[in-house]
């Protein structure tokens, strides 16, 4: 693409522009995205993709695949949204985040192109559309061999679905979420998400509800594609600690991952099926690369240990299915400990389901406000929790919640703090824990360069 030689915006101005783009909201559909990609000369058409959709587990599968592909020597792009801390973290090549200089250059040109679209009488692209197009441009410029691409909330009408060259379409666990936006029920949601399946691509799925698999199978039939479903009978769990989990899947024995959380072994098995499917597409990943990549892969905000004394864990469980899986992990890893919860959720989430799944495990619950137009105040959330549980306090800030929870937990192994809910506040919370206990070697948001 021929670029305008205009001086790039400063990093501060670029962040201001990104914040301005949030005002355009979320617009399902592909027209805006196609208009913007056309202005960029269709960078996505020069790339090959592993496209991941689902409700929970997309990011974990993405990080495992990215780590293994990088170890195999492929120049691998990865894109996931939203960011946990830094906007640039969403867009990585071989684990390296997009640089500030490139972000400014890309955004300066995209801003001009968006203005051209408006002058042509077309809608202004949304933030998600802009960041997705930017990611495609970056991956094309760096000549990525393959891109691991995570959808937003949707599938068929998701901005990422302008891609044509999908080698493998992957489905993590699909459950009811964004009802009314993606569909009226689970079947409609599954049908919408399965819209990422392209003719001739391989398709891999985690274990799903029968009605979900029916929708995926019908899409596969229509697109003449093959489907592999993760085999729970072939999955054997071994030793599991907060530092490492051991499992075997099919013919692979003694696999190791550093992702904590009971649900991560299933995600890893789905990732293994995906790598096998990818090898049939001409992208073979040697066994040593699979094992090394899986062991080194880390994904922030998913049962992530932030500190050891007291034990402080962050998990982005923000819907009913994820909350049930979080509760399972708390019972497994933290049995016998007093649990102090920090909770912050968005207004449009099923708060009753989150409260019922996790709050019974806590000795005390601290609520925090979530930001933005979808945010929910700490006081309102605390009021809803108090209808069933009395040991709840609404706090003025995330930083105050960190301080008070650590004081309540005390030293030693008798208690643990678990912060969960919306990713919109977890990044700030992780930063607050890091600043408070630098001497502990508190887990960084990104400990490795695996995406």
N, C-alpha and C positions, 0 to 999 in steps of 0.2 A: 504494500500500500504506500502511495506517495504521501509523505507526511508534510504538514504545515511546519515551517521552520520557526514558528512563533516561540518565544521564550517560555519554557514550562512554568506553570504555577509553582509557588513555593510549597513546601510540605504543609505549612499551616493553612494556606489557601486551599490546597487540595483536600484537606480534612474538612474544611468548611463547606466545600462543594459536595463532598460525600454526605455530610449532614443535611445539606439542602435537598439532596436527592431522596432522602427519607420521606419528604413531604408528598411524593408522588404515590406512596402507598404500595399496595400489591395489586397487580392487574393480571389475572389469569389469561392465558392466550399467547400465541406465538407471533402475532403480527408485528408488535413493537420490536421484538427480538430480531425478527427477520429483517426489518428495516435497518436496524443498527448494524447487524452483521453484514448486510449488503454494502453499507458505507465503508466497512472495514475490509471489504473484498473477501468475505466468507472465510475467515481463518479456520473455523471449525472443520471445513471440508478437507483441510490438509492434514487432519489428525485422526488417529484411531483411538477408540474409547472402550473402557470398561465403565458402564453406566449403572449406578446403584440407586435404587429407590426402596422405600420402606418407611416404617414408622419409627422403629428403634433399631439401633445397631449399624446404621449406614456408615457413620464415621469410624467405628471400630474396624469394620471390614475394610474400609478404605485405607486405614493406616497399616493394616497387616499386608494388604496387597501391595501397597506402595513400597513398603520396606523390603519385601521379597523381590519385587521387580528391580528395585535399585541395586540390591545385592547381586542380581543376575546380570547386571551391566546395562540394563535398559535406561535410557534417559526418560525419566518418568515424571509427568506432571500430575499434580493432585489439586483438586478444588472441592472445598466443602464450605458450607455457609450455615449459620452466621459465624463470625469470628468470636473467639472467647475473650481475647484481650486486644490484639492488634489487627486492624483490617488486613494488613499484608500477610498475616498467617494463613488466610484462606487459600492463597494461591502460591504453590510451591513447586519447585523443580528439583528432583532428587533430594527432597527435604529442605531445601534452601528457600526461605521466604522471599517474596517479591521485594526488591530494594526500594527505598524511599525515592531514589532518583527515577527509577522506571515507573513507579506509581504516578509520580508527578507528570512525567512525559506522556504516559498513556492517558491519564485523566484530562490533561490539557487538550489533547486532540479529540478525545471522546466528547468533551464538553462542546467543542466546536461542531462536531457532527450532530449532536443532539439539537443544537440550535438550528442547524440546517434542516433537520427533520421537522422542527416546529414551523420554520418559515415555509416549508412545503405543505403545511396544513396537516401534518401527521402528529400523533400523540408524542409527548416527551417520554422517553424510556424511564422505567423505574430504577431504583438503586440495584435491585437484584439483577435486572436485565443488563445494566451497565457493568456491574462487577463480573457477571458471567461472560459478556463479550470481551471484557478486558482480559480475563483469564485465557480465553481462546487465543487472543492476539499474542499474549505472552508465550503461551505454549508453542504457537507456530513460530514465533521469532527465535525461540531457543531450540527449535527442531526436535521436539519431544518424540520419542519412539511410540509412546503410548501415554494416554491420560486416564487417570482414575477419577471419575466425575460423579459427584453426589448431587442428586436432585435437591430442590428446595422442599417445599411441603408436598408437591404434587408428582406428576408423571407426564401424562399425555399433553397437558397444556402448560407444563413447567418450562420456564425459559431455557433450561438446559436441553430440552428435547428438540432443538433445531439441529442437533447432530445427526449425521447420516451413517457414519462409519463406526457402528457399534459392533465390536467383536463379541463381547459378552454383556448381556443385561442381567443384573443381579438384584435379588429381592431379599432384603433383611426382613425381620419380623414385621408383619402388617397387622395393625389393630385399629380400632375406632379412634380417630383423631381428626381434627378439622372437619367435623361433621357439618354439612351445610355448604361447605366450600368445595370439598372433593367428592361429596356424595351424601345421600341421605342415610346410608347404612354401610355395613362392612363390605358387602358385595360391590356396591358402587364405588367405594373407596379403592378396593382392590382392582377393579376394572380401570379406574383412572390411573392408578400407579403403574399398572401393567402396560400402559400406553407407550412406555419407553422401548418395548420390544420392536426390533427392526427385522425386516425380511432376511432370513438366512443367518441371523446372529445365533450364538449359543445363549441359552438361558439357564440360570442357576437360582435356586430359591432355598432359603431357610425353611424349616418345618413351619407350616401355616395351618390355620383353621381350614377344614375341608372346603368351605364355600370360597375362601380366598384362592386356594389351589385350583378350584374349578374355573375361576375367572382367568387366572394365569394360563391354565392349559388351553382355554378357548382362544386367548390371544395368540398363543404359540401355534395353534392349529391354523388360525387365519393367516399368520405370517410365515408358515412353513418352517418352524424352528424346532429345535430339540430342547427338552427340559430335563434338568437334573435337580432333584430335590435332596437336600441334605438328609442322610440316613441316620436317624437316632440310634438304631440298633448297631451301627458300626462305630459309634462314639463311646469310648471308655474313659472315664475320668480317673486320674491318678491323684497324687498329692497336690494340695492346693493351699497356698499361703497368700498373704498380701503382696509378697514379692514375686512369686512365680507359681504358675499352674502347669501341671503335667497331664497330658492326655494322649490317647491313641485314637486314630481315625482311619478306618478301613485298613489298608496295608501299612500305614505310617505309624510306627510305634515310638513312644517316648518323645512326642512333640512337647515343646515348652513355649509358653508365652509369659510375658511380664505384665499383662493386663489383669488386674484384679477384678472380681465380680463373677458370681456364679454363671451369669449369662454369657461371658466372653468365650467360653469354650465352644459353645454353639456357633458364635460368630466366626471363630477360627476354623471350625469344620466347614462352614459355608465358604470361607475364603479359600480353603484347600480345594474344594470342588471347583471354585472359580479358576484357580490356577491350572487345574487339570483341563478345564474347558479351553482356557486360553492357549495351552500348549497345542491343542488341536487346531488352533487358528494360526499357528506358526510363530508363537511366542513361548518357546520352552524355557522353563525356570528350573535350573538344577536343584537337586534335593538339598545340597549344602546351602544354597541361597535361600531356599524356603525356610530351613531351620534357623539360620542366622538372622534372617529378616524378622521372622516371627518372634524370636527371643528379644530382639532389640526394639521392636515396635512399641511405642507408647502413645496413648491418646488422652489428652487432658480433659478433666471434667467428668470422667467416667470411673466412678469408685477410685478416684485418685487420692493417694495418701500424700497429704501436704506436710504433715509433721508427725513425729513419733511420740513426743512427750509434751502435751498429751497427744494421743492418737487423734488426728484431724483428717477427715475424709470429705471430698467434694464429689457430688454425683448430679449430673444434669437430668435426673428423672423428672419429667414434666407432663406425663400423661399416665393414664391408669395402668397400662401394661408395664411401662418402665418403673412405676412406683411399686408394683408387685414384685418385680425382679430386684429392685433395691431392697425391699423388705426381706426377701430371701437371702440376699448377700449379708445384710446386717445380722440376721439370725445365724448364718453360717460362720462368718468371720468374727463377730463381736459378741458371741454368746457369753453371758455372764457379766458383761460390762453394763454400767449405767450409761444410757445414751442421751446426750443433749443434742437436740435437733435445731438446725437453723433452716428456715423455710421461707422462700419467696417465689411467687408464681404470677403468671400473667392472668389478666381478668378473664380471657376467653378460654381458659383451661378448665377441665373437670376437677375443680378443687375438692369436691366431696370425695371423689375416688382417691385422690392423693392423700387426703387427711385420713381416710379409713384404712388405707394400706400401710402407712408408715407411722403415723402419730401414736398408735397404741404401743409401739416399741420404746417410746421416749419417756424419760423421767421429767423432762422439761422441754418446752418448745419455744424458740425465739423466732419471731417473725420480722421480716424486713420488707421494705417497699421495693417494687420493681419499676424500672424507668419506662418512659415513653407513653404513647397514647393507649397502649394495651396494658399498661402497668396497673398493679393493685397495691393499695396502701397496706403498710404493716398492721395498722389498727383494724382495717376491715377484715384482713385475713385472720388476725387474732380473734376477732369477734366470732367468726365462723367456726374456728377451732374450739372456742369456749363453749359452744353448744354441746360438745361431747367431752372435752378434756379441759380441766381447770388450770393445769400447770403450763400456762402460756403467757408470754410477755411480748408486747410490741416494742420494737426498738427504733431509734431515730436514724440509725445508719448501719451500713454493713460493717464498718470498722468497730462500732460499739458492739455489734453482735459477736464479732471475733473476740474482742477483749472479754466480754462477759462469759461467753461459752468456755473459754480457756480457764477462767477463774472458777467456774462451776465444775469443770472436769477435774481440776487439780492435777497433781503429779502422780506418776505411777500408772499402773495398768487397770485401775478399777473403773475408768470411764473413757468414753470416746465421744468426739464431736462429729456429727454428720451434717453437712450442709447440702441441701438438695433443692431442686426446682428449676426455675428458669435460668438458662445460660446467660441471660441479660444481666444478672447480678453476680454470677459465679466468678467471672473473670476478675471483677473488682475484689471479691472476697479472697481469691487465691493470692492476689497482689498484697492484700492486707496481711495475710498469714506470712507470706515471704518476708515482708518488711519487719514484722514483729520478731521473728525467730531466725535471723540469718545464720546464727552460729550452729543451728541444727542441720544445716544443709537441706532446708525445706525444699520439697520437690518443685522444680521450675515448671512453668506452664509447658515449655518444650524442652525436654531433657536430651532429645536426640534429633538428628536431622533425617527423620524418616517420613516426615509429612503427617 
